[in-house]
Amino acid sequence: MIRNGVAIDDEFAEAFGMKATRVIITAHNPTWARHAAEAATGFATSVIACGCEAGIERELPPAETPDGRPGIAILLFAMSGKELAKQLERRIGQCVLTSPTSAAYAGIREGEPVALGKNLRFFGDGFQASKLIEGRRYWRIPVMDGEFVIEETTGVVGGVGGGNFLVLAATQPDALAACEAAITAMRRIPNVIMPFPGGVVRSGSKVGSRYKALIASTNDAFCPTIRGITNTALGPEVGSVMEIVIDGLTPEDISAAMRAGIDAVVGLGSARGIHRITAGNYGGKLGKYHFRLREIMA
């Protein structure tokens, strides 16, 4: 498939099931809501080493938040509900409870309930108070700037992690510009995050390594500087490859985000140094979700 001079490979992105939740963080103004959200989703690019994958889903106007203040919706994904609960408590406790004027609320009501403020309330040292509103319990924890309000639980649902596509370009600036355009378009899609810095990863990996201690290592087939000494997947015209990884609440959400991102990339076209779009997979052996590029773009 050729779009605007860009070849779209007959490949598929291989993704796997995860556990997911959403938290709504509010604050006195959008700046402080974002400070708390960015801290809470830091060091959360990959479950390989971070424990969870997390990111900002979108900004919320006051009309869409539980307390009528500016807010940020964040999504968190982990390989198990137990790990997600652990990450959630640590991140909200260390990064949102501590952030001036903040509050935290459930962003998903269905699914299995998991502690949000249920344990963090004990920071109040016996001075905390609760209130039941429409069947939902909220905790008011006294802090030095006033009170930290947090909902007792949020919902955990099934999610999908590892949707992806790769941009193969003539130069590093060409690849980066294409990925920036893709991320801008993909951030308009609800229910997804791109967990790597700025949404883009340059260190794509393969399963395994010649070093036994590592479970993953550099995807040498797509590294342009060693194409002469490895089994390369790159032609001589490709000087840089970057990858975008997507986590979503449903397969349909990931498909929509991939379509929006790839559309943005091919919109720049071969005239801007974009040569190919492909995807990363493991031969279909790792994940049950297969996102076929040509089907998505059909």
N, C-alpha and C positions, 0 to 999 in steps of 0.2 A: 504494500500500500504506500503510495506516494502522496503527500500533502504539501503543497507549496514548496516542492523540491526536497522535502524531508522524508526519508524512508522510515516507515513504521514496521518494525520486525514482526514476524509471525511468532511471537513469544508470549509467555504468560508470567505474571507476578504471582508468586506463591505465598500465601498468607495463612495464618493459623488463629485458632480461637484463643481469646483472652477474657479476663474479667474486667469490667469497666464501671466507672462511676463519674458523676458530674457534681461539682461543688460550685455554688454561686457565692462569690466574695464581694461584699459591698464596703464602701467607705465614704467619708465625708465628701470626697471629690474623686474624679476619675484617676487622677495621678496616684493617690494613695491606694485605690483599689488595684491599680496595675502594679504598684510596688509589691503588695502582698501576693498577688497572683504570680508574678515573675519569680519571687523567692520560693513560693510553694511548688513551682514546676521546674525549679533548677535541678541540675544533675539528674535528668530523667530522660535521656536520649534513647537508651536501649536497656532492656531487661538483662542483657548479657552481663552487665556490671552495675547497673543503677538501681535494681530492685523493681522499678516501674518505669513506664514511659508516660510522660505527662506534657501538657501544653495548654496554652490559652486557646479556647475555642472561639470566643468573640466577646466584644464589649456589649454591655447591656444598659439601655437607658433606664432612668428611674421608674418609668412606667412598667418595666418588665422584672423588677426585683421585689423580693418579699417586703422590704422595708422602705421602698420608695426612694432609695438613694442610688447613685451611680454604681455599676457593678461590672464584674468580669466573670464569665463562665469558664471554668477549667475542666478538662477531662483527664482522668488518670486510668491507666491500663496496667494490669499485671497478669502473671501466668496463673495465679490462684486467688481465690477470695481471701484466704488467710494473709497472703503477702500484700494484697491491696489494702486490707484493713490496717496492717502494720504501717505501711507507707503513708496512708491517709492520716493516721493519728500523729505520726511524727511530723509530717509536713504542715499540717494545719496548726499543730501545737507550737512548732518552732518558728513558723513563717507568717501565720495569720493572726494567731493570738497575740503575737509580739508586735504586730504592725499597728501604728496609731489609727484610731477611729474605725477599725475593721469589724466586720461581722461575717459569719459563714452559715450558709443554708444548703439544704439538700437541693440538688439539681435534677435528681431522678427520684421519683416517688415509688415506682414499681420495683419489682425484683426483690432480692433478699436484703433486709435491712442490715446495715453495718454501722458501727459506732462512728459518729462524727464528734459530737460534744459529750457523749455518754461518759467517757473516762476523763476527758479534758476538764470537766466541771470540777474535779477534785483540786485543781489548781486554786480554786476559790477558798480552800482551807476551811470549809464549813460556812463561809459567808455567801456562797452561791445560792441562787434561788431559781425555781423553775416555774413555767407557766404552760398550761395545756390550751392550745388554740386549734379548734377544728380537728381534734384528734391527734395533733402533732405537738410534741413536747420541745420546748425551747429552754435553754439555760442562760441565765444572766450571771456572768462572772465578774466580780469587782476587780478592776485594774486601775492603774494610776491616772489614766486619762478619763476615766468614767466607768463604763461597763463594756465587756465583750459579750455579745449575744451570739449564740450558736445553737443550731438545731441539734437535737439529740442523735438522730441517725440520718443516713442517706441510703439510697438504693444501689445495689450492685446487680448488674445485668451482664449477659454475654456480650462480648465485643469481638472485633477482628483486628489483628495486628499484622503488619508486614506488607501491606499493599505498597507497590513501588513502581517507579519507572526510571530509566537512565537516559540522560541527555548526552549525546556524543557530538562534540563540536570541534571546530578548527583550533580554537585557542581557549585558554582559561577565561579571559574576559567574555568571550562569546558564550561559553557554557554558563557562567555565572549570571549574565544578563538574561538568558533564557529561563534559568531556574527562578530568578527573582520575579519575572513575569508570571511564571507558573504559580508560585506561592501567593502572589497577589490575587490571582483568580481563584485559587483553591480555598483561600481564607473566607471567601464568600459562601462556601458550602457548609451547612450546619452539620453537627455530629461528627466532625473529624478534627484531628490534629496532625501536624507534621512535627514530630518531637525533636528533630535535630536542630542545631543552632541556625536560626533564620529559616528553618524548614529544609535545609539542604545538607547532605552528607557527601564529603569528598573521599572518605575512607571506606567505601563499600567493601564488604567482606564475603568470604566463602567459608563453608563449613570445614573445620579441621585445619591442621597445620603440620609442617614437618617437625615442629617442636611439640612434644607430647603434652606439655602443660597447657597448651592453648586449644580452645574449642573452636576458635575462628581466627582467620588471618586475612591479609590483604587479598583482594580479588585481582590477582595478577593478570588474568586474561584481559582486564580493562585498564591496566596501568600503562600509559603510553611510553614512559621512559624505559621500560624493559621489554618492549614488544619483540626485540631481536633475540631475546634469550628465554622466552617463555611461549607457551601455546596461546598466542594472542587472539583476541576477538576483534581487533582493531585494524582498520586499513590505514595506509600512510597519511591520509587526509585528516585523521582525528588526532588532535593534540591535547584534548582534555575531556574528561568524563566526570559528570556529577550525577548524584542520585537523589531522588525525593522519596521518602518513606512516609506512608500514611497509616494511621490507626483510625478506626471508625466504629461506631456503634452497630452498624449493619453492613453486610456486603454491598448493598445498594448505595450506601453513603460513600464507601470507598470508590466504587465505580464512578459515581458522580464527580468526586474530587479528581480522580485520574483523568476523566474526560475533560474537565475544566482546565487542568494543568497542561495536558498535552495539546489541547486547542490553543492555549496561549503560546506554547513553544513553537508549534508549527505556524502560528500567525506571524512570527518573526521570520521563519523560513530560511532557506539555504543562503539567501542574500546576506543574512546576518551570521553566517558561519555555522549553522546547525545542519548536521549531516544525517543523524539517525536518532530514533527513539527505540529503546529496547527495554527489557525488564529482567529482574533477577529471580531465579528459581533454583530449586534443588532436585530437579527431575520429577517433581510431584510427590516426593517421599516425605516431606517435612510437614506441610500444611494442607488442610482439606479444601482451602479456598484458592481457586485459580482464576486470576483476572486476566483474561486474554485481550491483548491490546487491540487487535483488529475487530473483535466483537464489541469492545467498548467504544471504539471510534467509528463503527459502522453506522 
